[in-house]
Amino acid sequence: MVFSSLVFLCIFLPIVFLGHTIFPGIRAKNAMLLLASLVFYAYGEPVYVVLMVASALCNYLFALWIERFQDQKKWIVSVAVILNLALLVIFKYAGFLTESVNTIFGTGFPVPDIRLPIGISFFTFQAMSYVIDVYRGANKAQKNFGKVLLYISFFPQLIAGPIVKYHDVEQEIEHRTQSADGVARGIRRFIAGLSKKVLISNVMGMTADALFGAAAGTLGAATAWVGALSYLFQIYFDFSGYSDMAIGLGWMFGFHFKENFNYPYSSTSIREFWRRWHISLSSWFLEYLYIPLGGNRKGKVRTCINKFIVFLCTGIWHGANVTFLFWGIYHGCFLMLEEFVPFFRKEGGKIKTAVMRIYTLLVVCIGFVFFRADTMTQGMQWVKAMFTGFSMGTASTSLALQQLTPLYLVTFTVACIASFPVFEKWKSDGRYQAFYNNMAFVCSIAGLVLCMLSLAGGTYNPFIYFRF
């Protein structure tokens, strides 16, 4: 089940929200949310819900053992991390690794055909962070398995994040309030995310899919740039839209998740981009990989190596494909470039800021071409066409123009504006605050109506995080 579906919007969410509101006591509310979360996951993954519960149980036990056997806690946490990573390798990378071995060594090992459990990367990383934090003493081991399972399986952030640390929600699992203001803010935030997904991302996605799936002979500069920019906006508004919906749902039930996106396309460097893009994943790798590797405490060369390792793992985390691996390495290389080349470290005026914004968007856009491409060959051909395909015939131009419908152009314009903090100052400026709040209310109602109409009448509603 996904948030942008009529089943979720019209049946699941109203029932769960009403039950959470009227059930007396925190224990009853937690039990209801836990049951609802398991039903939510089982709706699409009836078999793998057992896998998720088993993963949660194992990590629950590891945390208890770490707290009980302090003299053996290094071994216990090591086993816990290895088993969690093994879970990812088996279900996410087994086929890819087998194919790679067969290709490199000419072997004929049978390639396992294992269906990827939705959200496995997210709930596995949450489970690992819980065990590691108990090992570090950041939080105590929870004695109640139901609370650990609720933390890992809570449906708002289960399938697309943000990745939540246990100590950030521990108090709200134990004690929380469901206020009218929080519910109202949550509903508005949820509708904003839903609108991003349905009204912007889906429109951009139809064009991206049409062009990335077109015949190679029609690939030219026009089609390449339209496709690349469409996917640039599709993935941002899809991913940030899901994060907004998760945060909004959390507010509705009395939970407060941290922000996961902060206008990343307004960045002036790749380093800044990663402080604004998928913040929960960046923070996870910073806290549980980069710092344990030594961070920036062992010299500049070691710092760059550590960053490179982090982004290599970031690419691997996203999926079992060479394109994801390259995407991670690609970003790691630009981070090292910014670390060593003085130009990137020196402050500048408005002209340099503008140049750096263009540079960052260009690097990110090209990176997402490989992220979206099915193969490295397709990615290379696409980037080549972006910069050298201006002499292609009318087939390329005609295909690109076919995509530039009035709906696409309006949506593209809205996407460009919404990617930057154009209206952020209105939130805190007393002169515009009342106007902003009124407009946000009107836009929320209009957005919900348009989303419902779109979902009721359309069939294109992809869930791109199935690959993750």
C-alpha positions as CSV (number, residue, x, y, z in Angstrom):
1,M,0.0,0.0,0.0
2,V,1.3,3.4,-0.9
3,F,0.2,6.8,0.4
4,S,-0.8,8.1,-3.0
5,S,-3.6,5.5,-3.4
6,L,-7.3,5.8,-2.9
7,V,-7.3,2.7,-0.7
8,F,-4.9,4.5,1.7
9,L,-6.6,7.9,1.5
10,C,-10.2,6.8,1.7
11,I,-10.1,3.7,3.8
12,F,-6.9,2.9,5.7
13,L,-6.0,6.4,6.9
14,P,-9.4,7.5,8.1
15,I,-10.0,4.2,10.0
16,V,-6.5,4.3,11.7
17,F,-6.7,8.0,12.5
18,L,-10.2,7.6,14.0
19,G,-9.1,4.5,16.0
20,H,-6.0,6.3,17.3
21,T,-8.1,9.3,18.4
22,I,-10.8,7.5,20.2
23,F,-8.8,4.6,21.8
24,P,-8.1,5.4,25.5
25,G,-4.6,5.2,26.8
26,I,-1.2,5.0,25.2
27,R,-1.0,1.2,25.3
28,A,-4.2,0.8,23.3
29,K,-3.1,3.5,20.8
30,N,0.3,1.8,20.4
31,A,-1.3,-1.6,19.9
32,M,-3.7,-0.2,17.3
33,L,-0.8,1.6,15.4
34,L,1.3,-1.6,15.5
35,L,-1.5,-3.7,14.1
36,A,-2.3,-1.1,11.5
37,S,1.4,-0.9,10.5
38,L,1.6,-4.7,10.0
39,V,-1.6,-4.6,7.9
40,F,-0.2,-1.7,5.9
41,Y,2.9,-3.7,5.0
42,A,1.1,-7.0,4.6
43,Y,-1.2,-5.4,2.1
44,G,1.6,-5.3,-0.5
45,E,4.0,-7.8,1.1
46,P,2.0,-10.6,2.9
47,V,5.0,-12.9,3.1
48,Y,7.7,-10.5,3.9
49,V,5.9,-9.0,6.9
50,V,7.2,-12.1,8.7
51,L,10.7,-11.2,7.6
52,M,10.3,-7.7,9.0
53,V,9.0,-9.0,12.3
54,A,11.8,-11.5,12.5
55,S,14.4,-8.8,11.8
56,A,12.9,-6.6,14.5
57,L,12.9,-9.5,17.0
58,C,16.5,-10.4,16.3
59,N,17.6,-6.8,16.8
60,Y,15.4,-6.5,19.9
61,L,17.3,-9.5,21.4
62,F,20.7,-8.3,20.4
63,A,20.0,-5.0,22.2
64,L,19.0,-6.8,25.3
65,W,22.1,-9.0,25.2
66,I,24.4,-6.0,24.7
67,E,23.0,-4.4,27.8
68,R,23.2,-7.7,29.8
69,F,26.6,-8.9,28.7
70,Q,28.7,-5.8,28.7
71,D,32.0,-7.6,28.5
72,Q,30.9,-9.3,25.3
73,K,29.0,-6.3,23.7
74,K,31.6,-5.7,20.9
75,W,31.1,-9.3,19.7
76,I,27.3,-9.0,20.0
77,V,27.0,-5.7,18.1
78,S,29.4,-7.0,15.4
79,V,27.2,-10.1,14.9
80,A,24.1,-7.9,14.8
81,V,25.6,-5.6,12.1
82,I,26.8,-8.6,10.0
83,L,23.4,-10.3,10.1
84,N,21.6,-7.1,9.2
85,L,23.9,-6.5,6.3
86,A,23.6,-10.2,5.3
87,L,19.8,-9.7,5.1
88,L,20.3,-6.9,2.6
89,V,22.9,-8.9,0.6
90,I,20.6,-11.9,0.4
91,F,17.4,-10.1,-0.6
92,K,18.8,-7.1,-2.4
93,Y,22.1,-8.0,-3.9
94,A,22.3,-11.8,-4.3
95,G,21.2,-11.8,-8.0
96,F,23.4,-8.9,-8.9
97,L,26.5,-10.5,-7.2
98,T,25.9,-13.8,-8.9
99,E,25.5,-12.2,-12.3
100,S,28.7,-10.2,-11.7
101,V,30.7,-13.4,-10.7
102,N,29.4,-15.2,-13.8
103,T,30.3,-12.3,-16.1
104,I,33.8,-11.8,-14.6
105,F,34.9,-15.4,-14.2
106,G,32.8,-17.1,-16.9
107,T,31.0,-19.3,-14.3
108,G,27.5,-20.6,-14.6
109,F,26.1,-20.2,-11.1
110,P,22.2,-20.1,-11.2
111,V,21.0,-16.5,-10.6
112,P,18.6,-16.4,-7.7
113,D,15.3,-14.7,-8.5
114,I,14.4,-13.2,-5.1
115,R,11.6,-10.6,-4.9
116,L,12.8,-7.5,-3.2
117,P,10.9,-6.7,0.0
118,I,9.6,-3.1,-0.1
119,G,11.4,-0.8,2.3
120,I,14.0,-3.4,3.4
121,S,16.8,-0.8,3.2
122,F,14.9,1.6,5.4
123,F,13.7,-0.8,8.2
124,T,17.1,-2.6,8.2
125,F,19.0,0.7,8.7
126,Q,16.6,1.7,11.5
127,A,17.1,-1.7,13.2
128,M,20.9,-1.4,13.0
129,S,20.9,2.2,14.4
130,Y,18.8,1.0,17.4
131,V,21.3,-1.8,18.3
132,I,24.4,0.4,17.7
133,D,22.9,3.2,19.8
134,V,22.3,0.7,22.7
135,Y,25.9,-0.4,22.3
136,R,27.1,3.2,22.5
137,G,24.9,4.0,25.4
138,A,22.8,6.5,23.5
139,N,19.7,4.8,24.7
140,K,18.7,1.9,26.9
141,A,17.5,-1.4,25.4
142,Q,13.7,-1.4,25.3
143,K,12.3,-4.4,27.3
144,N,8.9,-4.3,25.5
145,F,9.2,-6.0,22.1
146,G,6.0,-4.4,20.9
147,K,7.5,-0.9,21.2
148,V,10.6,-1.9,19.2
149,L,8.4,-3.4,16.5
150,L,6.3,-0.3,16.4
151,Y,9.4,1.8,16.0
152,I,10.6,-0.3,13.1
153,S,7.3,-0.9,11.4
154,F,5.4,2.4,12.0
155,F,3.7,2.8,8.6
156,P,4.3,6.6,7.9
157,Q,8.1,6.0,7.5
158,L,8.3,2.3,6.8
159,I,8.6,2.1,3.0
160,A,10.3,5.4,2.0
161,G,11.7,7.0,5.1
162,P,12.8,9.2,6.7
163,I,15.2,6.9,8.6
164,V,14.3,7.5,12.2
165,K,16.6,6.8,15.2
166,Y,14.9,5.2,18.2
167,H,16.0,7.8,20.7
168,D,14.3,10.5,18.6
169,V,10.9,8.9,19.1
170,E,11.3,6.9,22.3
171,Q,9.5,9.4,24.4
172,E,6.7,9.8,22.0
173,I,6.2,6.0,21.9
174,E,5.9,6.2,25.7
175,H,4.0,9.5,26.0
176,R,2.6,11.7,23.3
177,T,-0.3,14.2,22.8
178,Q,-2.5,14.4,19.8
179,S,-3.5,18.1,19.6
180,A,-5.9,19.8,17.2
181,D,-3.1,22.1,16.0
182,G,-0.8,19.2,15.4
183,V,-3.4,17.3,13.5
184,A,-4.3,20.4,11.3
185,R,-0.6,21.0,10.6
186,G,-0.1,17.3,9.8
187,I,-3.0,17.2,7.4
188,R,-1.7,20.3,5.6
189,R,1.8,18.9,5.4
190,F,0.5,15.5,4.2
191,I,-1.5,17.2,1.4
192,A,1.5,19.2,0.4
193,G,3.5,16.0,0.0
194,L,0.7,14.2,-1.8
195,S,0.5,17.1,-4.2
196,K,4.2,17.0,-4.9
197,K,3.9,13.3,-5.6
198,V,0.7,13.2,-7.7
199,L,0.6,16.6,-9.4
200,I,4.3,17.2,-10.0
201,S,6.3,14.0,-9.8
202,N,3.8,11.9,-11.7
203,V,3.6,14.4,-14.6
204,M,7.4,14.7,-14.8
205,G,7.7,10.9,-14.5
206,M,5.5,10.2,-17.5
207,T,7.8,12.3,-19.7
208,A,10.9,10.8,-18.2
209,D,9.7,7.3,-18.7
210,A,8.6,8.0,-22.3
211,L,12.0,9.5,-23.2
212,F,14.2,7.0,-21.3
213,G,12.2,4.2,-22.9
214,A,12.3,5.6,-26.4
215,A,14.3,4.1,-29.2
216,A,18.0,4.9,-29.2
217,G,17.7,6.4,-32.7
218,T,15.5,9.2,-31.4
219,L,18.0,10.3,-28.8
220,G,19.3,13.8,-29.4
221,A,20.1,16.9,-27.3
222,A,16.4,18.0,-27.1
223,T,15.1,14.6,-25.9
224,A,18.1,14.1,-23.6
225,W,17.7,17.4,-21.8
226,V,13.9,17.2,-21.5
227,G,14.2,13.6,-20.2
228,A,17.1,14.5,-17.7
229,L,15.3,17.6,-16.3
230,S,12.0,15.7,-16.0
231,Y,13.7,12.9,-14.0
232,L,15.5,15.5,-11.9
233,F,12.1,16.9,-10.8
234,Q,10.4,13.5,-10.7
235,I,12.8,12.0,-8.1
236,Y,12.9,15.1,-6.0
237,F,9.2,15.7,-5.8
238,D,8.5,12.0,-5.4
239,F,11.0,11.5,-2.6
240,S,10.5,14.8,-0.8
241,G,6.7,14.3,-1.3
242,Y,6.8,11.0,0.5
243,S,8.9,12.5,3.3
244,D,6.4,15.4,3.7
245,M,3.6,12.9,3.8
246,A,5.4,10.8,6.5
247,I,6.2,13.9,8.6
248,G,2.6,15.1,8.2
249,L,1.2,11.7,9.3
250,G,3.6,11.7,12.2
251,W,2.2,15.0,13.4
252,M,-1.4,13.7,13.0
253,F,-0.5,10.8,15.4
254,G,1.6,12.9,17.8
255,F,5.1,12.0,16.5
256,H,7.7,14.4,15.3
257,F,10.1,13.2,12.6
258,K,13.1,15.3,11.5
259,E,13.1,17.0,8.2
260,N,14.5,15.0,5.3
261,F,14.9,17.6,2.5
262,N,15.8,21.2,2.6
263,Y,15.6,22.6,-1.0
264,P,18.6,20.7,-2.2
265,Y,18.5,22.2,-5.7
266,S,19.3,25.6,-4.2
267,S,22.8,24.3,-3.1
268,T,26.0,25.9,-4.2
269,S,28.2,22.8,-3.9
270,I,27.8,19.0,-3.9
271,R,28.8,19.1,-0.2
272,E,25.9,21.4,0.5
273,F,23.6,19.3,-1.7
274,W,24.2,16.3,0.5
275,R,23.4,18.3,3.6
276,R,20.0,19.1,2.1
277,W,19.2,15.9,0.2
278,H,17.9,12.8,2.0
279,I,19.2,14.2,5.3
280,S,18.3,11.1,7.3
281,L,20.4,8.8,5.1
282,S,23.3,11.3,5.0
283,S,23.1,11.6,8.8
284,W,23.0,7.8,9.2
285,F,26.1,7.3,7.2
286,L,27.8,10.2,8.9
287,E,27.1,8.8,12.4
288,Y,27.5,5.1,11.8
289,L,30.1,4.9,9.1
290,Y,32.0,8.1,8.4
291,I,32.8,9.0,12.1
292,P,33.8,5.4,13.0
293,L,36.1,5.3,10.0
294,G,37.9,8.3,11.5
295,G,35.9,11.2,10.0
296,N,38.1,14.2,9.3
297,R,40.4,13.5,12.3
298,K,43.2,11.8,10.5
299,G,44.3,14.2,7.8
300,K,42.9,15.5,4.5
301,V,43.8,12.4,2.5
302,R,42.2,10.0,5.0
303,T,39.2,12.3,5.1
304,C,38.7,12.1,1.4
305,I,39.1,8.3,1.5
306,N,36.5,8.1,4.2
307,K,34.1,10.3,2.2
308,F,34.7,8.2,-0.9
309,I,33.8,5.0,1.1
310,V,30.7,6.6,2.4
311,F,29.4,7.6,-1.0
312,L,30.4,4.2,-2.5
313,C,28.2,2.7,0.2
314,T,25.5,5.3,-0.5
315,G,25.4,4.2,-4.1
316,I,25.3,0.5,-3.1
317,W,22.5,1.2,-0.6
318,H,20.2,2.5,-3.4
319,G,20.2,-0.7,-5.4
320,A,21.8,-3.7,-7.0
321,N,23.0,-2.1,-10.2
322,V,26.2,-0.8,-11.6
323,T,24.5,2.5,-12.3
324,F,23.8,3.1,-8.6
325,L,27.4,2.1,-7.7
326,F,28.7,4.6,-10.3
327,W,26.3,7.3,-9.0
328,G,27.8,7.0,-5.5
329,I,31.4,7.0,-6.8
330,Y,30.5,10.0,-9.1
331,H,29.3,12.1,-6.1
332,G,32.3,11.0,-4.1
333,C,34.7,12.2,-6.8
334,F,33.1,15.7,-6.9
335,L,33.3,15.9,-3.1
336,M,37.0,15.2,-3.3
337,L,37.3,17.8,-6.1
338,E,35.7,20.4,-3.8
339,E,38.0,19.3,-1.0
340,F,41.3,19.8,-3.0
341,V,40.6,22.6,-5.5
342,P,40.9,26.0,-3.8
343,F,38.4,27.6,-6.1
344,F,35.5,25.7,-4.4
345,R,36.6,26.7,-0.9
346,K,37.0,30.4,-1.5
347,E,34.1,32.7,-0.8
348,G,32.7,34.8,-3.7
349,G,30.1,37.3,-4.6
350,K,26.8,36.9,-6.4
351,I,28.4,35.9,-9.7
352,K,30.3,33.0,-8.1
353,T,27.2,32.0,-6.2
354,A,25.2,31.8,-9.5
355,V,28.0,29.9,-11.2
356,M,28.2,27.4,-8.3
357,R,24.4,26.9,-8.4
358,I,24.6,26.1,-12.1
359,Y,27.6,23.8,-11.5
360,T,25.8,21.9,-8.7
361,L,22.6,21.5,-10.6
362,L,24.5,20.3,-13.7
363,V,26.5,17.7,-11.7
364,V,23.4,16.5,-9.9
365,C,21.4,16.3,-13.2
366,I,24.1,14.3,-14.9
367,G,24.4,12.0,-11.9
368,F,20.6,11.4,-11.9
369,V,20.8,10.4,-15.6
370,F,23.0,7.4,-14.6
371,F,20.7,6.8,-11.5
372,R,17.7,6.5,-13.9
373,A,19.4,4.7,-16.7
374,D,19.0,0.9,-16.9
375,T,22.6,0.4,-17.9
376,M,25.9,2.3,-17.9
377,T,25.8,2.2,-21.7
378,Q,22.5,4.0,-21.8
379,G,23.7,6.5,-19.2
380,M,26.8,7.3,-21.3
381,Q,24.8,7.6,-24.5
382,W,22.4,9.9,-22.7
383,V,25.0,12.3,-21.4
384,K,26.8,12.3,-24.7
385,A,23.5,13.3,-26.4
386,M,23.0,16.1,-23.9
387,F,26.2,17.8,-25.0
388,T,26.8,16.6,-28.6
389,G,23.5,15.6,-30.0
390,F,22.5,19.0,-31.4
391,S,22.8,17.7,-35.0
392,M,20.2,14.9,-34.6
393,G,17.4,14.9,-37.1
394,T,13.8,15.8,-36.8
395,A,12.8,12.6,-35.0
396,S,14.5,13.7,-31.8
397,T,13.1,17.2,-32.0
398,S,9.6,16.0,-32.8
399,L,9.7,13.5,-29.9
400,A,10.8,16.2,-27.5
401,L,8.1,18.7,-28.7
402,Q,5.5,16.0,-28.2
403,Q,6.2,16.0,-24.5
404,L,5.9,19.8,-24.1
405,T,2.2,19.8,-23.6
406,P,0.5,22.7,-21.7
407,L,0.1,20.5,-18.7
408,Y,3.8,19.6,-18.8
409,L,4.9,23.2,-19.2
410,V,2.8,24.5,-16.4
411,T,4.0,21.6,-14.1
412,F,7.6,22.2,-15.1
413,T,7.3,25.9,-14.2
414,V,5.7,25.1,-10.8
415,A,8.4,22.5,-10.2
416,C,11.1,25.1,-10.9
417,I,9.6,27.6,-8.4
418,A,8.8,24.9,-5.7
419,S,12.4,23.6,-5.8
420,F,13.7,26.9,-4.3
421,P,12.7,28.6,-1.0
422,V,10.8,31.4,-2.7
423,F,8.0,31.6,-0.1
424,E,9.9,30.6,3.0
425,K,10.4,34.1,4.3
426,W,6.6,34.6,4.4
427,K,6.3,32.0,7.1
428,S,8.1,34.0,9.7
429,D,7.5,37.5,8.4
430,G,4.6,39.0,10.3
431,R,3.6,41.2,7.4
432,Y,2.9,38.1,5.2
433,Q,2.2,35.4,7.7
434,A,-1.6,35.7,7.8
435,F,-1.7,35.8,4.0
436,Y,0.6,32.8,3.7
437,N,-1.5,30.7,6.1
438,N,-4.7,31.6,4.3
439,M,-3.2,30.7,1.0
440,A,-1.7,27.5,2.3
441,F,-5.2,26.5,3.5
442,V,-6.8,27.3,0.2
443,C,-4.0,25.5,-1.7
444,S,-4.3,22.4,0.6
445,I,-8.0,22.1,-0.3
446,A,-7.4,22.6,-4.0
447,G,-4.4,20.2,-3.9
448,L,-6.4,17.5,-2.2
449,V,-9.3,17.8,-4.7
450,L,-6.9,17.7,-7.7
451,C,-5.0,14.7,-6.3
452,M,-8.2,12.8,-5.7
453,L,-9.4,13.5,-9.2
454,S,-6.0,12.5,-10.7
455,L,-5.9,9.3,-8.7
456,A,-9.5,8.4,-9.5
457,G,-9.0,9.0,-13.3
458,G,-5.4,8.0,-13.9
459,T,-3.4,4.8,-13.9
460,Y,0.2,6.3,-13.8
461,N,1.2,6.3,-10.2
462,P,4.7,4.7,-9.9
463,F,6.4,3.8,-6.7
464,I,10.0,4.4,-7.6
465,Y,11.3,3.3,-4.1
466,F,10.5,-0.3,-4.8
467,R,14.1,-0.5,-6.3
468,F,15.5,0.6,-2.9
